[in-house]
């Protein structure tokens, strides 16, 4: 399954092989890697050297280690940037507003691209999420639906880099302030503004109007930044 590698560049060579096998479908999310002894033999490296590579892959979120030493390809590779982004965030003593600003830049571009790509099926799925948001006061459900809406827009944009970094920045924000999304989605004085932005955003995307979708998403993310500033200061 694996070929012997150049020991002068162990990590990069192992990484390239694993990525290549994910791309070809030989390795799928959730698949187990061969046992350490077998994998080390196939790659032609020592088990200690292999363990260092596996630790790095785990830090990157590409693999997951479980009790007993088994290593698996992560089931959600779209989240693999969360760990590295968190490290960069800490290194530069960044503030939560920095993460939200990053997410805002990505979300506005995603909205633009989604409006270009939106199919009738995509439009129906977006409108269903909006209908569910309008019909419930449940804070937890509204939080989940808000997440679904933003991720669906990013998926329609069809740019895996935007999706992955946006997902990581969103996770980073929610890790720092637990329940932040639920807080914003409560049915209170801010809810009509956010709900209106969601509705207008979906209308622009489903009408295939990229400029308007980008404008409304920018307005929406500015609202989120304003509300975040109010609760953190």
Residue frames as a rotation matrix with the C-alpha (Angstrom) as fourth column:
UNK 1
0.566 0.824 0.000 0.00
0.824 -0.566 0.000 0.00
0.000 0.000 -1.000 0.00
UNK 2
0.884 -0.355 -0.305 2.88
-0.269 -0.918 0.291 2.34
-0.383 -0.176 -0.907 0.80
UNK 3
0.694 -0.719 0.015 6.30
0.354 0.322 -0.878 2.65
0.627 0.615 0.478 -0.84
UNK 4
0.216 -0.720 -0.660 9.66
0.948 -0.008 0.319 3.12
-0.235 -0.694 0.680 0.85
UNK 5
0.955 0.252 0.157 10.57
0.276 -0.949 -0.150 6.75
0.111 0.187 -0.976 1.32
UNK 6
0.073 -0.917 0.391 13.57
0.297 -0.355 -0.887 9.05
0.952 0.181 0.246 1.24
UNK 7
0.306 0.076 -0.949 14.67
0.930 0.191 0.315 9.17
0.205 -0.979 -0.012 4.89
UNK 8
-0.783 -0.615 -0.088 16.06
0.621 -0.768 -0.158 12.69
0.030 -0.179 0.983 4.46
UNK 9
-0.793 0.586 0.169 12.53
-0.541 -0.804 0.248 14.02
0.281 0.105 0.954 4.06
UNK 10
-0.930 0.328 -0.164 10.48
0.363 0.890 -0.277 11.57
0.055 -0.317 -0.947 6.11
UNK 11
-0.467 0.808 -0.360 7.55
0.222 -0.287 -0.932 13.74
-0.856 -0.515 -0.045 7.14
UNK 12
-0.236 0.379 -0.895 6.85
-0.783 -0.619 -0.056 15.28
-0.575 0.688 0.443 3.72
UNK 13
-0.774 -0.110 -0.624 7.10
-0.535 0.641 0.551 11.93
0.339 0.760 -0.555 1.96
UNK 14
-0.842 0.522 -0.137 4.73
0.517 0.710 -0.478 10.17
-0.152 -0.473 -0.868 4.36
UNK 15
-0.322 0.738 -0.593 2.33
-0.042 -0.637 -0.770 13.12
-0.946 -0.223 0.236 4.17
UNK 16
-0.449 0.108 -0.887 2.38
-0.866 -0.299 0.401 13.08
-0.222 0.948 0.228 0.36
UNK 17
-0.925 0.076 -0.372 1.62
-0.071 0.927 0.368 9.37
0.373 0.367 -0.853 0.27
UNK 18
-0.648 0.724 -0.236 -1.29
0.586 0.276 -0.762 9.64
-0.487 -0.632 -0.603 2.69
UNK 19
-0.233 0.562 -0.794 -2.76
-0.385 -0.803 -0.455 12.66
-0.893 0.199 0.403 0.87
UNK 20
-0.676 -0.071 -0.734 -2.39
-0.734 0.156 0.661 10.90
0.067 0.985 -0.157 -2.48
UNK 21
-0.907 0.329 -0.262 -4.26
0.316 0.944 0.091 7.87
0.277 0.000 -0.961 -1.17
UNK 22
-0.408 0.800 -0.439 -7.02
0.341 -0.312 -0.887 10.07
-0.847 -0.512 -0.145 0.24
UNK 23
-0.337 0.229 -0.913 -7.33
-0.711 -0.698 0.087 11.78
-0.617 0.679 0.398 -3.16
UNK 24
-0.724 -0.003 -0.690 -7.58
-0.570 0.565 0.596 8.47
0.388 0.825 -0.411 -5.02
UNK 25
0.324 0.931 0.165 -10.02
-0.854 0.213 0.474 7.01
0.406 -0.295 0.865 -2.51
UNK 26
-0.078 -0.416 -0.906 -7.68
0.074 0.904 -0.421 4.25
0.994 -0.100 -0.040 -1.35
UNK 27
-0.782 -0.073 -0.618 -7.91
0.620 -0.002 -0.784 5.85
0.057 -0.997 0.047 2.09
UNK 28
-0.050 0.852 0.522 -11.28
0.319 -0.482 0.816 7.25
0.947 0.207 -0.247 3.14
UNK 29
-0.343 0.004 0.939 -12.25
-0.741 -0.616 -0.268 9.30
0.577 -0.788 0.214 6.21
UNK 30
0.508 0.519 0.688 -12.49
-0.851 0.427 0.307 6.88
-0.134 -0.741 0.658 9.13
UNK 31
0.779 -0.271 -0.565 -10.21
-0.055 0.868 -0.493 4.24
0.624 0.415 0.662 7.57
UNK 32
0.833 -0.536 0.136 -7.55
-0.075 0.134 0.988 2.72
-0.548 -0.833 0.072 9.79
UNK 33
0.344 -0.831 -0.437 -3.89
-0.894 -0.148 -0.423 3.01
0.287 0.536 -0.794 8.84
UNK 34
0.422 -0.273 -0.865 -1.85
0.095 0.962 -0.258 -0.21
0.902 0.027 0.431 8.96
UNK 35
0.911 -0.158 -0.380 -0.40
0.402 0.138 0.905 -1.15
-0.091 -0.978 0.189 12.34
UNK 36
0.734 -0.647 -0.210 2.76
-0.571 -0.753 0.326 0.78
-0.369 -0.119 -0.922 13.25
UNK 37
-0.044 -0.811 0.583 5.07
-0.138 0.583 0.801 -2.20
-0.990 -0.045 -0.137 12.71
UNK 38
0.165 0.187 0.968 3.64
0.829 0.505 -0.239 -2.95
-0.534 0.842 -0.072 9.27
UNK 39
0.959 0.252 0.133 3.50
0.284 -0.810 -0.513 0.69
-0.022 0.529 -0.848 8.19
UNK 40
0.523 -0.839 -0.152 7.09
-0.562 -0.473 0.679 1.33
-0.641 -0.270 -0.718 9.33
UNK 41
-0.182 -0.579 0.795 8.26
0.258 0.752 0.607 -1.71
-0.949 0.316 0.012 7.35
UNK 42
0.464 0.440 0.769 6.36
0.841 0.053 -0.538 -0.63
-0.278 0.897 -0.345 4.22
UNK 43
0.998 -0.041 0.049 7.81
-0.028 -0.968 -0.251 2.88
0.057 0.249 -0.967 4.43
UNK 44
0.390 -0.912 -0.125 11.31
0.623 0.362 -0.693 1.68
0.678 0.192 0.710 5.30
UNK 45
-0.124 -0.403 0.907 11.61
-0.453 -0.790 -0.413 3.81
0.883 -0.462 -0.084 8.44
UNK 46
-0.887 -0.234 -0.399 11.95
0.233 0.518 -0.823 3.07
0.400 -0.822 -0.405 12.15
UNK 47
0.027 0.949 -0.314 8.90
0.864 0.136 0.485 2.92
0.504 -0.284 -0.816 14.40
UNK 48
-0.103 -0.082 -0.991 10.12
0.749 -0.662 -0.023 5.90
-0.654 -0.745 0.129 16.52
UNK 49
-0.945 -0.259 -0.202 10.47
0.059 -0.738 0.672 7.96
-0.323 0.622 0.713 13.32
UNK 50
-0.594 0.794 0.131 7.00
0.431 0.176 0.885 6.88
0.680 0.582 -0.447 12.22
UNK 51
0.044 0.632 -0.774 5.51
0.999 -0.036 0.028 7.84
-0.011 -0.774 -0.633 15.59
UNK 52
-0.546 -0.302 -0.782 6.89
0.369 -0.924 0.099 11.38
-0.752 -0.235 0.616 15.24
UNK 53
-0.973 0.227 0.031 5.25
-0.048 -0.334 0.941 11.66
0.224 0.915 0.336 11.82
UNK 54
-0.301 0.916 -0.265 1.95
0.689 0.401 0.604 10.32
0.659 -0.001 -0.752 13.17
UNK 55
-0.178 0.182 -0.967 2.04
0.855 -0.457 -0.244 12.82
-0.487 -0.870 -0.074 16.04
UNK 56
-0.850 -0.196 -0.489 2.44
-0.031 -0.908 0.418 15.64
-0.526 0.370 0.766 13.53
UNK 57
-0.804 0.594 -0.007 -0.39
0.098 0.144 0.985 14.29
0.586 0.791 -0.174 11.36
UNK 58
-0.128 0.755 -0.644 -2.59
0.960 0.257 0.110 14.08
0.249 -0.604 -0.757 14.44
UNK 59
-0.431 -0.110 -0.896 -1.76
0.511 -0.847 -0.142 17.69
-0.743 -0.519 0.422 15.34
UNK 60
-0.960 0.044 -0.278 -2.74
-0.249 -0.594 0.765 18.73
-0.131 0.803 0.581 11.82
UNK 61
-0.165 0.969 0.182 -6.04
-0.626 0.040 -0.779 16.91
-0.762 -0.243 0.600 12.23
UNK 62
-0.170 0.046 -0.984 -5.37
-0.930 0.322 0.176 14.54
0.325 0.946 -0.012 9.33
UNK 63
-0.299 0.067 -0.952 -5.22
0.107 0.994 0.037 11.45
0.948 -0.091 -0.304 11.53
UNK 64
0.342 0.452 0.824 -6.77
-0.837 -0.251 0.486 10.52
0.426 -0.856 0.293 14.86
UNK 65
-0.667 -0.591 -0.453 -5.16
-0.255 0.753 -0.606 8.22
0.700 -0.289 -0.653 17.42
UNK 66
0.493 0.845 0.207 -7.29
-0.581 0.143 0.801 6.06
0.647 -0.515 0.562 19.69
UNK 67
0.257 -0.363 0.896 -6.57
-0.891 0.270 0.365 4.10
-0.375 -0.892 -0.254 22.83
UNK 68
0.646 -0.102 0.756 -4.45
0.128 0.991 0.024 1.08
-0.752 0.081 0.654 21.99
UNK 69
-0.307 -0.931 -0.200 -2.34
0.014 -0.215 0.977 2.84
-0.952 0.297 0.079 19.36
UNK 70
-0.069 0.327 0.943 -4.54
0.942 0.333 -0.047 2.54
-0.329 0.884 -0.331 16.27
UNK 71
-0.649 -0.183 -0.739 -4.45
-0.020 -0.966 0.257 5.48
-0.761 0.181 0.623 13.87
UNK 72
0.038 0.778 0.627 -7.34
0.870 0.282 -0.403 6.52
-0.491 0.561 -0.666 11.65
UNK 73
-0.778 -0.103 0.620 -7.90
0.469 -0.752 0.464 9.06
0.418 0.652 0.633 8.91
UNK 74
-0.850 0.458 -0.261 -10.02
-0.060 -0.576 -0.816 11.82
-0.523 -0.678 0.517 10.47
UNK 75
-0.294 0.834 0.467 -13.71
0.876 0.430 -0.217 11.51
-0.382 0.345 -0.857 9.71
UNK 76
0.835 0.549 -0.038 -14.01
0.500 -0.785 -0.365 15.27
-0.230 0.286 -0.930 9.17
UNK 77
-0.117 -0.964 0.239 -11.02
0.985 -0.082 0.149 16.48
-0.124 0.253 0.960 7.19
UNK 78
0.236 0.259 0.937 -12.67
0.498 -0.860 0.112 19.89
0.835 0.440 -0.332 6.73
UNK 79
0.976 0.158 0.152 -11.83
-0.054 -0.502 0.863 20.57
0.213 -0.850 -0.481 10.39
UNK 80
0.536 -0.812 -0.232 -8.14
0.832 0.555 -0.019 19.71
0.144 -0.183 0.973 10.11
UNK 81
-0.167 -0.637 0.753 -7.08
0.425 -0.736 -0.528 23.38
0.890 0.231 0.393 10.15
UNK 82
0.775 0.573 0.268 -8.65
0.029 -0.456 0.889 24.14
0.632 -0.681 -0.370 13.53
UNK 83
0.733 -0.542 -0.410 -5.62
0.631 0.317 0.708 23.00
-0.254 -0.778 0.574 15.53
UNK 84
-0.274 -0.904 0.329 -2.95
0.960 -0.278 0.038 24.81
0.057 0.326 0.944 13.49
UNK 85
-0.020 0.329 0.944 -5.06
0.310 -0.896 0.319 27.98
0.951 0.299 -0.084 13.30
UNK 86
0.922 0.364 -0.132 -5.49
0.205 -0.168 0.964 27.89
0.329 -0.916 -0.230 17.07
UNK 87
0.308 -0.896 -0.320 -1.71
0.896 0.160 0.414 27.69
-0.319 -0.414 0.852 17.52
UNK 88
-0.448 -0.442 0.778 -1.15
0.737 -0.675 0.041 30.68
0.507 0.591 0.628 15.21
UNK 89
0.453 0.735 0.504 -3.87
0.206 -0.637 0.743 32.55
0.867 -0.233 -0.440 17.07
UNK 90
0.900 -0.125 -0.418 -2.07
0.426 0.040 0.904 32.00
-0.096 -0.991 0.089 20.39
UNK 91
-0.012 -0.993 0.121 1.38
0.996 -0.001 0.091 32.80
-0.090 0.122 0.988 18.98
UNK 92
-0.585 -0.195 0.788 0.25
0.484 -0.863 0.146 36.28
0.651 0.467 0.599 17.93
UNK 93
-0.798 0.312 -0.515 -1.88
0.443 -0.275 -0.853 36.92
-0.408 -0.909 0.081 21.04
UNK 94
-0.805 0.525 0.276 -4.84
0.055 -0.398 0.916 37.47
0.590 0.753 0.292 18.76
UNK 95
-0.719 0.668 0.190 -8.25
-0.475 -0.273 -0.836 38.57
-0.507 -0.692 0.514 19.98
UNK 96
-0.337 0.677 0.655 -11.54
0.510 0.716 -0.477 36.88
-0.791 0.174 -0.586 19.25
UNK 97
0.534 0.542 -0.649 -12.42
-0.192 -0.669 -0.718 39.79
-0.823 0.508 -0.253 16.98
UNK 98
-0.354 -0.744 -0.567 -9.49
-0.808 -0.062 0.585 38.77
-0.470 0.666 -0.579 14.75
UNK 99
-0.861 0.082 0.502 -11.01
0.193 0.965 0.174 35.33
-0.470 0.247 -0.847 14.24
UNK 100
0.148 0.989 0.023 -14.43
0.524 -0.059 -0.849 36.84
-0.838 0.138 -0.527 13.50
UNK 101
0.296 -0.117 -0.948 -12.88
-0.602 -0.793 -0.090 39.28
-0.741 0.598 -0.306 11.00
UNK 102
-0.790 -0.607 -0.087 -11.18
-0.486 0.533 0.693 36.38
-0.374 0.590 -0.715 9.22
UNK 103
-0.570 0.660 0.490 -14.43
0.589 0.744 -0.316 34.47
-0.573 0.108 -0.812 9.11
UNK 104
0.332 0.744 -0.579 -16.24
0.099 -0.638 -0.763 37.57
-0.938 0.196 -0.286 7.82
UNK 105
-0.186 -0.496 -0.848 -13.84
-0.808 -0.414 0.420 37.97
-0.560 0.763 -0.324 4.90
UNK 106
-0.971 -0.202 0.131 -14.26
-0.116 0.869 0.480 34.32
-0.211 0.451 -0.867 3.94
UNK 107
-0.356 0.915 0.190 -18.03
0.596 0.379 -0.708 34.32
-0.719 -0.139 -0.681 4.37
UNK 108
0.245 0.449 -0.859 -18.56
-0.347 -0.787 -0.510 37.34
-0.905 0.423 -0.037 2.12
UNK 109
-0.526 -0.493 -0.693 -16.57
-0.830 0.121 0.544 35.68
-0.184 0.862 -0.473 -0.67
UNK 110
-0.920 0.236 0.313 -18.42
0.227 0.972 -0.065 32.41
-0.320 0.011 -0.947 -0.08
UNK 111
-0.001 0.978 -0.206 -21.75
0.270 -0.198 -0.942 34.22
-0.963 -0.057 -0.264 -0.44
UNK 112
0.035 -0.076 -0.996 -20.60
-0.797 -0.603 0.018 35.77
-0.602 0.794 -0.082 -3.72
UNK 113
-0.821 -0.437 -0.367 -19.53
-0.570 0.654 0.498 32.40
0.023 0.618 -0.786 -5.13
UNK 114
-0.719 0.615 0.323 -22.63
0.352 0.724 -0.594 30.64
-0.599 -0.313 -0.737 -3.81
UNK 115
0.177 0.814 -0.553 -24.85
-0.208 -0.518 -0.829 33.08
-0.962 0.262 0.077 -5.68
UNK 116
-0.224 -0.342 -0.913 -22.98
-0.957 -0.099 0.272 32.23
-0.183 0.934 -0.306 -8.87
UNK 117
-0.888 -0.327 -0.322 -23.29
-0.389 0.909 0.149 28.48
0.244 0.258 -0.935 -8.32
UNK 118
-0.616 0.634 0.468 -26.70
-0.424 0.234 -0.875 28.10
-0.664 -0.737 0.124 -6.64
UNK 119
-0.914 0.350 -0.208 -28.85
0.018 0.544 0.839 25.42
0.406 0.763 -0.503 -8.29
UNK 120
-0.033 0.981 0.190 -32.58
-0.561 -0.175 0.809 24.84
0.827 -0.079 0.556 -7.83
UNK 121
0.425 0.127 -0.896 -31.82
0.480 0.808 0.342 22.04
0.767 -0.576 0.282 -5.37
UNK 122
-0.633 -0.710 -0.308 -29.42
0.681 -0.323 -0.657 24.27
0.367 -0.626 0.688 -3.43
UNK 123
-0.701 0.426 0.572 -32.06
-0.384 -0.901 0.201 27.01
0.601 -0.079 0.795 -3.34
UNK 124
0.346 0.890 -0.298 -34.66
-0.211 0.383 0.899 24.60
0.914 -0.248 0.321 -1.96
UNK 125
0.137 -0.380 -0.915 -32.28
0.816 0.567 -0.113 23.48
0.562 -0.731 0.388 0.82
UNK 126
-0.878 -0.463 0.118 -31.47
0.345 -0.785 -0.514 27.07
0.331 -0.411 0.849 1.79
UNK 127
-0.406 0.808 0.427 -35.12
-0.558 -0.589 0.584 28.05
0.724 -0.001 0.690 1.85
UNK 128
0.405 0.514 -0.756 -35.95
0.252 0.732 0.633 25.03
0.879 -0.446 0.167 4.01
UNK 129
-0.411 -0.633 -0.656 -33.37
0.846 0.004 -0.534 26.14
0.341 -0.774 0.533 6.60
UNK 130
-0.909 0.111 0.402 -34.87
-0.161 -0.983 -0.093 29.65
0.385 -0.149 0.911 6.62
UNK 131
0.042 0.997 -0.067 -38.36
-0.388 0.078 0.918 28.20
0.920 -0.013 0.391 7.07
UNK 132
0.268 -0.015 -0.963 -37.17
0.689 0.702 0.181 26.15
0.674 -0.712 0.198 10.04
UNK 133
-0.779 -0.603 -0.173 -35.46
0.571 -0.569 -0.591 29.20
0.258 -0.559 0.788 11.57
UNK 134
-0.676 0.574 0.462 -38.66
-0.437 -0.818 0.375 31.20
0.593 0.052 0.804 11.26
UNK 135
0.220 0.910 -0.351 -40.78
-0.290 0.404 0.868 28.48
0.932 -0.089 0.352 12.86
UNK 136
0.378 -0.123 -0.918 -38.84
0.730 0.649 0.214 27.87
0.570 -0.750 0.335 16.09
UNK 137
0.707 -0.165 0.687 -37.91
-0.466 -0.840 0.278 29.75
0.531 -0.517 -0.671 19.25
UNK 138
0.930 -0.361 -0.063 -35.68
0.314 0.695 0.647 26.95
-0.190 -0.622 0.760 20.53
UNK 139
0.667 -0.704 -0.242 -32.26
-0.636 -0.708 0.307 28.50
-0.388 -0.051 -0.920 21.13
UNK 140
-0.169 -0.773 0.612 -30.27
-0.229 0.634 0.738 25.30
-0.959 -0.015 -0.284 20.54
UNK 141
0.220 0.337 0.916 -32.14
0.760 0.529 -0.377 24.42
-0.611 0.779 -0.139 17.34
UNK 142
0.988 0.141 -0.065 -31.76
0.080 -0.819 -0.568 27.96
-0.133 0.556 -0.820 16.01
UNK 143
0.307 -0.950 -0.067 -28.03
-0.665 -0.264 0.699 27.77
-0.681 -0.170 -0.712 16.72
UNK 144
-0.258 -0.370 0.893 -27.75
0.259 0.864 0.433 24.50
-0.931 0.343 -0.127 14.78
UNK 145
0.557 0.560 0.613 -29.78
0.745 -0.010 -0.667 25.90
-0.368 0.828 -0.423 11.89
UNK 146
0.855 -0.333 -0.396 -27.62
-0.378 -0.925 -0.038 29.03
-0.354 0.183 -0.917 11.77
UNK 147
-0.156 -0.950 0.269 -24.53
-0.458 0.311 0.833 26.83
-0.875 0.007 -0.484 11.51
UNK 148
-0.064 0.210 0.976 -26.22
0.635 0.763 -0.123 24.72
-0.770 0.611 -0.182 8.82
UNK 149
0.882 0.470 0.021 -27.09
0.333 -0.592 -0.734 27.83
-0.333 0.654 -0.679 6.81
UNK 150
0.565 -0.733 -0.380 -23.58
-0.699 -0.669 0.251 29.26
-0.438 0.124 -0.890 6.82
UNK 151
-0.368 -0.727 0.580 -21.96
-0.266 0.680 0.683 25.91
-0.891 0.097 -0.444 6.06
UNK 152
0.270 0.538 0.798 -24.44
0.673 0.487 -0.556 25.21
-0.688 0.688 -0.231 3.27
UNK 153
0.951 0.031 -0.308 -23.59
-0.154 -0.816 -0.557 28.55
-0.269 0.577 -0.771 1.67
UNK 154
0.101 -0.993 -0.061 -19.88
-0.800 -0.117 0.589 27.69
-0.592 -0.010 -0.806 1.93
UNK 155
-0.276 -0.141 0.951 -20.52
0.219 0.954 0.205 24.29
-0.936 0.265 -0.233 0.35
UNK 156
0.707 0.595 0.381 -22.44
0.530 -0.090 -0.843 25.84
-0.467 0.798 -0.380 -2.54
UNK 157
0.655 -0.539 -0.530 -19.49
-0.582 -0.807 0.101 28.22
-0.482 0.243 -0.842 -3.07
UNK 158
0.969 -0.197 0.151 -17.57
0.245 0.851 -0.465 25.07
-0.038 0.487 0.872 -4.05
UNK 159
0.303 -0.929 0.211 -14.17
-0.424 -0.330 -0.844 26.24
0.853 0.167 -0.494 -2.85
UNK 160
0.618 0.012 -0.786 -12.69
0.499 0.767 0.404 23.70
0.607 -0.642 0.468 -0.40
UNK 161
-0.515 -0.852 -0.096 -10.02
0.657 -0.320 -0.683 26.12
0.551 -0.415 0.724 0.83
UNK 162
-0.513 0.424 0.746 -12.58
-0.492 -0.858 0.149 28.77
0.703 -0.291 0.649 1.78
UNK 163
0.540 0.806 -0.242 -14.75
-0.296 0.452 0.842 26.11
0.788 -0.383 0.483 3.42
UNK 164
0.309 -0.482 -0.820 -11.90
0.713 0.687 -0.136 24.60
0.629 -0.543 0.556 5.46
UNK 165
-0.765 -0.636 0.105 -10.47
0.429 -0.624 -0.653 27.88
0.481 -0.455 0.750 6.74
UNK 166
-0.314 0.745 0.588 -13.95
-0.583 -0.640 0.501 29.26
0.750 -0.185 0.635 7.44
UNK 167
0.611 0.520 -0.597 -14.84
0.062 0.721 0.691 26.12
0.790 -0.459 0.408 9.37
UNK 168
-0.109 -0.755 -0.646 -11.63
0.848 0.269 -0.457 26.39
0.519 -0.598 0.611 11.40
UNK 169
-0.848 -0.213 0.485 -12.16
0.017 -0.926 -0.377 30.09
0.529 -0.311 0.789 12.21
UNK 170
0.103 0.965 0.242 -15.75
-0.551 -0.147 0.821 29.39
0.828 -0.218 0.517 13.22
UNK 171
0.546 0.023 -0.837 -14.65
0.476 0.814 0.333 26.54
0.689 -0.581 0.433 15.50
UNK 172
-0.529 -0.837 -0.140 -11.96
0.652 -0.296 -0.698 28.76
0.543 -0.461 0.702 16.99
UNK 173
-0.575 0.393 0.717 -14.51
-0.446 -0.886 0.128 31.46
0.686 -0.246 0.685 17.87
UNK 174
0.485 0.872 -0.069 -16.93
-0.459 0.321 0.829 28.98
0.745 -0.370 0.555 19.42
UNK 175
0.242 -0.491 -0.837 -14.15
0.679 0.702 -0.216 27.29
0.694 -0.516 0.502 21.38
UNK 176
-0.776 -0.603 0.184 -13.20
0.336 -0.642 -0.689 30.62
0.534 -0.473 0.701 22.94
UNK 177
-0.701 0.640 0.313 -16.74
-0.698 -0.529 -0.482 31.67
-0.143 -0.557 0.818 23.84
UNK 178
-0.930 0.361 0.065 -18.86
0.364 0.930 0.054 28.59
-0.041 0.074 -0.996 24.45
UNK 179
-0.133 0.990 -0.056 -22.43
0.882 0.093 -0.463 29.05
-0.453 -0.111 -0.885 23.28
UNK 180
-0.687 -0.187 -0.702 -21.67
0.007 -0.968 0.251 32.24
-0.726 0.167 0.667 21.34
UNK 181
-0.928 0.370 -0.040 -23.75
-0.034 0.023 0.999 31.14
0.370 0.929 -0.009 18.34
UNK 182
-0.274 0.859 -0.432 -26.69
0.889 0.398 0.228 30.19
0.368 -0.321 -0.873 20.59
UNK 183
-0.347 0.078 -0.935 -26.42
0.619 -0.730 -0.291 33.58
-0.705 -0.679 0.204 22.28
UNK 184
-0.893 -0.055 -0.447 -26.72
-0.250 -0.765 0.593 35.42
-0.375 0.641 0.670 18.97
UNK 185
-0.784 0.576 -0.230 -29.64
-0.018 0.349 0.937 33.26
0.620 0.739 -0.264 17.84
UNK 186
-0.683 0.582 -0.441 -31.81
0.620 0.144 -0.771 33.87
-0.386 -0.800 -0.459 20.90
UNK 187
-0.060 0.759 0.648 -35.19
0.782 -0.368 0.503 35.38
0.620 0.537 -0.572 20.12
UNK 188
0.009 0.028 -1.000 -34.52
0.804 -0.594 -0.010 38.81
-0.594 -0.804 -0.028 21.64
UNK 189
0.581 0.295 -0.759 -34.10
-0.023 -0.926 -0.377 42.38
-0.814 0.236 -0.531 20.45
UNK 190
-0.323 -0.792 -0.517 -31.27
-0.655 -0.207 0.726 41.41
-0.683 0.574 -0.452 18.05
UNK 191
-0.419 0.139 0.897 -33.09
0.316 0.949 0.000 38.45
-0.851 0.284 -0.441 16.51
UNK 192
0.674 0.736 0.065 -35.22
0.304 -0.195 -0.932 40.37
-0.674 0.648 -0.356 13.97
UNK 193
0.488 -0.569 -0.661 -32.12
-0.765 -0.643 -0.011 42.01
-0.419 0.512 -0.750 12.49
UNK 194
-0.581 -0.758 0.296 -30.22
-0.551 0.634 0.542 38.72
-0.599 0.152 -0.786 12.15
UNK 195
-0.177 0.604 0.777 -33.28
0.438 0.755 -0.488 36.86
-0.882 0.254 -0.398 10.84
UNK 196
0.786 0.471 -0.401 -33.92
-0.079 -0.567 -0.820 39.57
-0.613 0.676 -0.408 8.27
UNK 197
0.058 -0.858 -0.510 -30.32
-0.916 -0.249 0.316 39.40
-0.398 0.449 -0.800 7.08
UNK 198
-0.636 -0.249 0.730 -30.54
-0.095 0.965 0.246 35.62
-0.766 0.087 -0.637 6.74
UNK 199
0.268 0.861 0.432 -33.75
0.469 0.275 -0.839 35.89
-0.842 0.427 -0.330 4.71
UNK 200
0.796 0.002 -0.606 -32.41
-0.418 -0.723 -0.551 38.59
-0.439 0.691 -0.574 2.40
UNK 201
-0.255 -0.966 -0.034 -29.13
-0.785 0.186 0.592 36.72
-0.565 0.178 -0.805 2.01
UNK 202
-0.480 0.143 0.866 -30.85
0.287 0.958 0.000 33.52
-0.829 0.248 -0.500 0.90
UNK 203
0.647 0.763 -0.013 -33.08
0.283 -0.256 -0.924 35.51
-0.708 0.594 -0.381 -1.46
UNK 204
0.490 -0.541 -0.683 -30.01
-0.771 -0.634 -0.050 37.07
-0.406 0.552 -0.728 -3.12
UNK 205
-0.573 -0.747 0.335 -28.18
-0.527 0.650 0.548 33.74
-0.628 0.138 -0.766 -3.42
UNK 206
-0.267 0.542 0.797 -31.19
0.485 0.790 -0.375 31.89
-0.833 0.286 -0.474 -4.84
UNK 207
0.818 0.516 -0.255 -31.74
0.083 -0.545 -0.834 34.76
-0.569 0.661 -0.489 -7.31
UNK 208
0.322 -0.812 0.486 -28.13
0.938 0.344 -0.045 34.27
-0.130 0.471 0.873 -8.46
UNK 209
0.814 -0.062 0.577 -27.18
0.066 -0.978 -0.198 37.85
0.577 0.200 -0.792 -7.54
UNK 210
0.201 -0.823 -0.531 -23.52
0.844 0.421 -0.333 37.65
0.497 -0.381 0.780 -6.40
UNK 211
-0.588 -0.493 0.641 -22.99
0.187 -0.854 -0.485 41.36
0.787 -0.165 0.595 -5.66
UNK 212
0.159 0.737 0.657 -26.11
-0.649 -0.424 0.632 41.63
0.744 -0.526 0.411 -3.52
UNK 213
0.817 0.105 -0.567 -25.32
0.244 0.827 0.506 38.38
0.522 -0.552 0.650 -1.68
UNK 214
-0.178 -0.965 -0.192 -21.82
0.778 -0.019 -0.628 39.63
0.603 -0.262 0.754 -0.91
UNK 215
-0.503 0.035 0.864 -23.21
-0.237 -0.967 -0.098 42.97
0.831 -0.254 0.494 0.33
UNK 216
0.534 0.796 0.285 -25.78
-0.541 0.063 0.839 41.36
0.650 -0.602 0.464 2.64
UNK 217
0.635 -0.379 -0.673 -23.28
0.599 0.792 0.120 38.85
0.487 -0.479 0.730 4.03
UNK 218
-0.486 -0.831 0.269 -20.87
0.488 -0.514 -0.705 41.71
0.725 -0.212 0.656 4.74
UNK 219
-0.171 0.547 0.820 -23.67
-0.610 -0.712 0.348 43.54
0.774 -0.440 0.455 6.57
UNK 220
0.794 0.515 -0.323 -24.51
-0.139 0.671 0.728 40.35
0.592 -0.533 0.605 8.50
UNK 221
0.257 -0.782 -0.568 -20.92
0.808 0.496 -0.317 39.75
0.530 -0.378 0.759 9.60
UNK 222
-0.603 -0.400 0.690 -20.58
0.028 -0.875 -0.483 43.39
0.797 -0.272 0.539 10.68
UNK 223
0.355 0.808 0.471 -23.65
-0.627 -0.169 0.761 42.86
0.694 -0.565 0.446 12.85
UNK 224
0.780 -0.119 -0.615 -22.03
0.393 0.858 0.332 39.79
0.488 -0.500 0.716 14.40
UNK 225
-0.297 -0.955 -0.010 -18.83
0.679 -0.204 -0.706 41.73
0.672 -0.217 0.708 15.08
UNK 226
-0.373 0.227 0.900 -20.83
-0.416 -0.908 0.056 44.54
0.829 -0.354 0.433 16.70
UNK 227
0.705 0.704 0.082 -22.78
-0.432 0.335 0.837 42.16
0.562 -0.626 0.541 18.94
UNK 228
0.494 -0.616 -0.614 -19.60
0.681 0.713 -0.167 40.33
0.540 -0.336 0.771 19.88
UNK 229
-0.521 -0.707 0.478 -17.94
0.282 -0.671 -0.686 43.59
0.806 -0.222 0.549 20.83
UNK 230
0.055 0.652 0.756 -20.91
-0.628 -0.566 0.534 44.48
0.776 -0.504 0.378 23.03
UNK 231
0.910 0.402 -0.099 -20.72
-0.199 0.634 0.747 41.24
0.363 -0.660 0.657 25.04
UNK 232
0.459 -0.811 -0.363 -16.92
0.794 0.558 -0.241 41.07
0.398 -0.177 0.900 25.36
UNK 233
-0.455 -0.643 0.616 -16.19
0.299 -0.762 -0.574 44.63
0.838 -0.077 0.539 26.43
